[in-house]
Amino acid sequence: MKKYLRIILEVLLAVVLVAVATFAYTNYSGKKHMSDDLTQSTEELDQTKEALDKATEDLEANKEKIAALMKDQIQLNALKSAFANGVVLSDLDALYKKEKSIGADRQVGLGALRMLTNGVDDPGTISAFQKTLELAEWNTRLQTVCAAQNGLMSAGQKVTVLADCNKDAPPQKEVEEAQKKTLSENDFKWGYDGDAGPEHWGENFPTCAKGKKQSPMNIIGPFEKAKETLTVDYKEGALKMVNNGHTIKILPEPGSTMLVNKDLYDLVEVHFHRPSEEEVDGKSSAMVIHLLHKNKKGKLAVMAVLINEGKENPAIKLLWTNLPPKDKEGQEFAPPKVVFNPGTLLPSDLSHFTYEGSLSTPPCTEGVMNYVLKASVDLSKGQINKFPFKANARPVQDFNGRKIAATVTK
């Protein structure tokens, strides 16, 4: 009996010891877990405090900016209230309708007034800003271009704002960096091949892709009878040239003109493309000379002179002998004591094909009259090869229902 009692006591003692050990381990584990949780919570609290301190600092730093924005908002509200009745917009519309064409600066002003009067959802607002970008000369009208682009962006239109237009807006800069685009007039890299080629111009210059009257064209019949006669009066002056990275441009002295019937145009620029941008019956020429003109109303007209490979051309020889040095790209170059008359580039016969088109480079502005001379001029093979650009021609564009007219050969 004593033996069994002893065994029972030993078993009970063992159970008690196991229970005590289990309790001790459980108690230890719980305390350790609580300690770990407490440590983690402390770390998270410290991080939250740091974030709160940083947010407080940012808020203090932005108080002045917020105050300035509130002031701008008050001024904007006052402007919107002043134009809300639409009287000023109505008067301006009536005034501009009397003009056959208005320039980029007026277009952007009209867009701003429409935005203040009718809001950003007004189709007329968007149209005015889009016309501004089509008309603006990007190298001399940066402020106008910026105003139009920012207006379109505020209206929810998809447009990439030039870097020079928004220097003080970090969010826009971050977008530009993410897209890997730097779109100032001086460093936007449009070109004639690869990702910068003509098929991509419309990504930054919408008219290049969506325009319905684009240049160049394939000159092919049947032709309508041309109503225009061309008379040129080009003057000799100091030779000034620019290699702008896309072509060689000649900047003529003021005074050279082209008369289209009775409408007088000033010659503002001469440049070259290789091969010719225009085609005749589906065939391009070795090169083409474009002589760009503008009248007092801002309307543009381009005379195109096709170039064939043949004998040496004395006028081109003078130009190629005085090409701008390679380290002068983008700069005006005027060789000393060299004079030039653009008329020496023309054939004697100004019979032509004509159609309404556009500039053949960005921003592809439409409403440009194109006069492609029937007679061509010659350049030697050596002169053609000396031109600094091997290929700088935009492909021919769709007719989109347009007709080509031609002067009747006598």
KAKA-V337096 format. One record per backbone hydrogen bond with DSSP energy under -0.5 kcal/mol. NH is the residue of the N-H (numbers start at 1). CO is the residue of the C=O. Records with the same first field share a line. If there is no record, write none. Layout:
NH->CO / CO
//
This chain:
5->1
6->2
7->3
8->4
9->5
10->6
11->7
12->8
13->9
14->10
15->11
16->12
17->13
18->14
19->15
20->16
21->17
22->18
23->19
24->20
25->21
26->22
27->23
28->24
29->25
30->26
31->27
32->28
33->29
34->30
35->31
36->32
37->33
38->34
39->35
40->36
41->37
42->38
43->39
44->40
45->41
46->42
47->43
48->44
49->45
50->46
51->47
52->48
53->49
54->50
55->51
56->52
57->53
58->54
59->55
60->56
61->57
62->58
63->59 / 60
66->62
67->63
68->64
69->65
70->66
71->67
72->68
73->69
74->70
75->71
76->72
77->73
78->74
79->75
80->76
81->77
82->78
83->79
84->80
86->83
90->86
91->87
92->88
93->89
94->90
95->91
96->92
97->93
98->94 / 95
99->96
107->103
108->104
109->105
110->106
111->107
112->108
113->109
114->110
115->111
116->112
117->113
118->114
119->114 / 115
122->119
125->122
126->122
127->123
128->124
129->125
130->126
131->127
132->128
133->129
134->130
135->131
136->132
138->136
140->137
141->137
145->141
146->142
147->143
148->144
149->145
150->146
151->147
152->148
153->149
154->150
155->151
156->153
157->152
159->157
161->159
165->162
166->162 / 163
169->166
170->168
172->169
173->169
174->170
175->171
176->172
177->173
178->174
179->175
180->176 / 177
181->176
183->181
187->184
188->184
189->187
190->188
191->196
196->193
197->194
200->197
201->197 / 198
203->200
204->201
205->201
208->205
209->205 / 206
210->206
211->207
219->217 / 279
220->218
224->404
226->224 / 406
231->259
233->257
237->340
239->338
241->333
242->249
243->331
244->242 / 247
249->242 / 247
250->270
251->240
252->250
256->253
257->233
258->265
259->231
260->258 / 263
261->229 / 259
262->260
263->260
264->262
265->258
266->294
267->256
268->266 / 292
269->292
270->250
271->290
272->248
273->288
276->285
279->217
280->283
281->219
283->280
285->278
286->307
287->307
288->273
289->305
290->271
291->289 / 303
292->269 / 290
293->301
294->266
295->299
298->295
301->293
302->369
303->291
304->302 / 371
305->289
306->304
307->287
308->377
310->379
314->312
317->313
318->314
319->315
320->316
321->317
322->318 / 319
323->320
328->325
329->326
330->243
331->328
333->241
338->335
339->337
340->237
342->235 / 340
344->341
345->342
346->343
350->348
353->372
354->405
355->370
357->355 / 368
359->365
364->361
367->357
368->357
369->300 / 367
370->355
371->302
372->353 / 370
373->304 / 371
374->351
375->351
377->306
379->308
384->380
385->381
386->382
387->383 / 384
390->388
392->274
397->216
402->399
405->354
406->224
407->352
409->407
//
